[in-house]
């Protein structure tokens, strides 16, 4: 959060916002959720916040992203959460309170207060972009957080015992066949799209994206040899500037296997988004 109070950072973000870019924030814990769930209340009932409090799902931050549209952050854990757990909790809260189910992935970004919402359909009658405002902010952990975590773990456990593990559609690969450049590129592009890489990062550091993807594929129990093939054949422009591509691949796999998640704050912006 200290980054946001730096004058140079604020000037940079304000300049981009004036140029038509939206500004977003994500409590970031690398490959896991930082313990905060975003609830995108695009079309909410007037009693939604009292109902959330009554059920122990009190938000720590509520934003008005434009007149009649809210976003709420619910603090559910003081330690990072696995993506599957965060996703189940996000989906449960969205269904309970009429949130946007398209915004229930485990690392969905929310708007940053103090900047304008550049979405064209949110413009006022005068044509100006509405300000994103803080409705309320309290350093509170949801009182029913443990119940949410427990129920999410139960759902995941039931799914894992009821049926064989299912991979993401992008990973439906026949491990007995040779990986093709087209197949590797398709898998790589699928995860880039899922993570909104090119929207979040104007200048992509492919080494970082390689690391993220390798770590994700290994976590999904894709064999290391298959992961290596996806990296070699699917990473854009590979081997790029690497003098020893094979050593780069080995080091990337080793680092992905050993790297421990470190919570950091991440700010991103881009010109157009389907987010509220």
N, C-alpha and C positions, 0 to 999 in steps of 0.2 A: 504494500500500500504506500510505502514511502516514495515510490516512483511517481505517484500521481500528484504529489505536492511540490514536485520540482518545477520551477518556473519554466525551464526549457521544455520539459515534457508537456506541460499544460499548453504552452504556446504552440507546440507542434500539433497536438491533438485539436486545438481550437482552429488552427489554420486548415487542417484537413477537413474538419467538420464544416467549415465555411465553404469549402470547395465541393461539398456534396457527399462527403464520406460519413458513414455511420460509425459510432464509437461504441465498442463493447468491452465487457470485462468478464473474466473467468477466474474464480479461485482455482489455481492450477496445482496439481500434484502429479505431474508428468503422466505416467501410464495409469493412474487411478483418479478417482473422484476425490476432491479435497474435503468432502463431508458436507457439502452444500448442494441442495437440490433446487433447481429452477422450476417454478410453476408459472407458465405463460398463460395468463388469464385474459385472453383476447375478447371473449364475450362472457362476462361474469355476472352473477346475480348479486344484488346489493348486500345480501347477508353472508357473502362468501368469507370475509375475514372473521366475523364473529363465529361462524361455523368451524373455521380452521382452529381458532383458539379453543373452542369448546371441546374439540376432539384431540387436543394436545399437539396440533400441528401448527402452532403459532409461528409466523414468519419472523425472521430477524431483520429483514429489509423488504419494504414494499415500495415499488416505483410506479408512478403514472407515466407511461411511455408516450401517451397521447390521450386526449380527452376520451374517457370511457374505456381505456385499455390499461391493464395493470400487469406487472411482473412481480412475483414474490420469490424470495430466497428463503428456504427452510434449512436451518442448521440441524443435521441429524446425527453427526458423528464428529468427535474431536480428533479422530485419526482418519487417514485416507481410506476410501472404500474401493473394493474391486468393482470394475465396470458393470458386471452383471447385477450386483447387489444394488448399485445406484440406479441402474436402469429400471429394475423392478419397482423400487420405491418411487421413482419419478412417475412411472406409469400408473401406479396405484393412486398417487396424489392427484394426478391429472384427471383420472376417471372420477374420483370422489368429488372434485370441486369444479368440474367443467373446464379443465385446462386443455391446452392444445396438445393432442397426442403426438403431433409431428415434432414437438419440441421436448421429447422425453428421453433423448439419448443422454448418456452419463456425463458428457462434457459439453452440454449446450451452453452457449454464451448468452449473457443478458446485457441489456443496454446500460450505459454508464450515465448516471445523473449529472446534470450540469451541461449537457450537450443536446443538440437538437436531433429529432427523429426525422431523417431525410426520406423516409418512405413516401412516395408520391401520394398514395391514397390516404395518408394521415395529414396532409396539408390542411390548414385552416381555410375559412372562406376567403380570406385576404390573400391566400397563396403562400403564407409563411410556414416554415417547419415548426411544429410544436416542441417545446422544451421537455426533456425528460426530468421529472421532478421526484424528490423523495417524499413519499407519503408518511412513512414511519421507519425508524431504524432503532433496533434494540439488540444489544449483545446477548441474545438468548438462545439456548439450546432447546429445541422442541421437547416438550415434556413427555411426549409419546415416542420419542426417538428410538428407545430400546424396543418398543413394540413393532415399529416399522422395520427395524433391522432384523428382528427375530422372524417376522412374517416373510420378509424377503428371502432369508436363508431357507425357510421351509419350502417356499415356492421353487427355489433353485434345486434343493435336494430332491423334491418330488419329480421335477423334470429330469434330473440326472438318473433317477432310478426307474422311471417309467418308460424311457426310450433310450436308444443308443445316442451318444453325443452327436449333435448335428452341427456341421460347420457352417460358417457364413457362406451364402451362395457364391461369393467370389472365390471360395476355396474348394469348390467341387472339382477336384483334379484327380485323375486316375494315377495313383502313385506308381503303378506298374509301367506306365508309359513315359517316354522322354518328354520333358517340358519343352514346349515350343516358345519362340520369342513372342508370338501373338498371345499365347496363354499367360505368360509371365507378365507381359505389358497390361493385359486385361486385369489381372489380380492387383498389380501395382496401382493402376488408375482407379480401380474400385475403392481402395482404401484412401487414396488421395481425395477422392470425391466425398467419401464418408467423413473424413476429417476436415474437409473444406480448406485444404492446404493452400491452394492458389488464391482463395479469397482472404485467408487470414494472413498470409505472408507475401507481400508484393515481390520480394526477392527470396526465392526458395533456396535454402541450404540443403542440397540433396543428401549430404552425408547425415544430417539429422533425421531427415525423412526415412532414409535407409535404415537407420538405427531403430526408429519407431516401428517400422514395418517388420523388421526382423524380430524384434522383441514380441510384437503382437502374434506373428506366425508361430513362433516357438511356444508362446503361451497357449496357443490353440492346438498344440501337439503335432504340428506339421514337422515331418522329419527334417533334420538339419540339411541333408543333401538336397531336399526339395526347396528349402528356404534359400540355400546358396544359389540354386538355379534361377529362382524367381528374382533374386537380387542382381545376378549377373545379366540376365536377359531382359528384365523388366525395368530396372532403374534407368530413368531418362539420361541418355548420353553416356551411359557407362562404357568404358572406365573413366571417362572425363579426364581429369588432370592427374589421376593416380599413377605413379611411376611403377608400382607393383600391385596390380589389381588383385591378385590372389591373396597377398598379404592383407590388403584392405578388407577383403571378404572375411578372412579368418578373424581379423581383429574386431570387425563389426559383430560377428556372431558371438565372439567371446565376451565383448562388452555388453551385448544385449542380454546374455545369460547371467551376467554378474551385477549389472547396474542396479542399484537400489533406488527407488523413487525418492525424490527430494521435493517437498512442497515449495513452490514459488508462485509469485503473482504474475499473471500474464494479461496483457492488454492487447486487443486486436481491433482492427477497423477494416472496413471495406465499403465500397460504394453502394452496392445493392445487396439486399438479403431478403429471404422469405421470413426471417424472424420479425417479431413485432416491433 
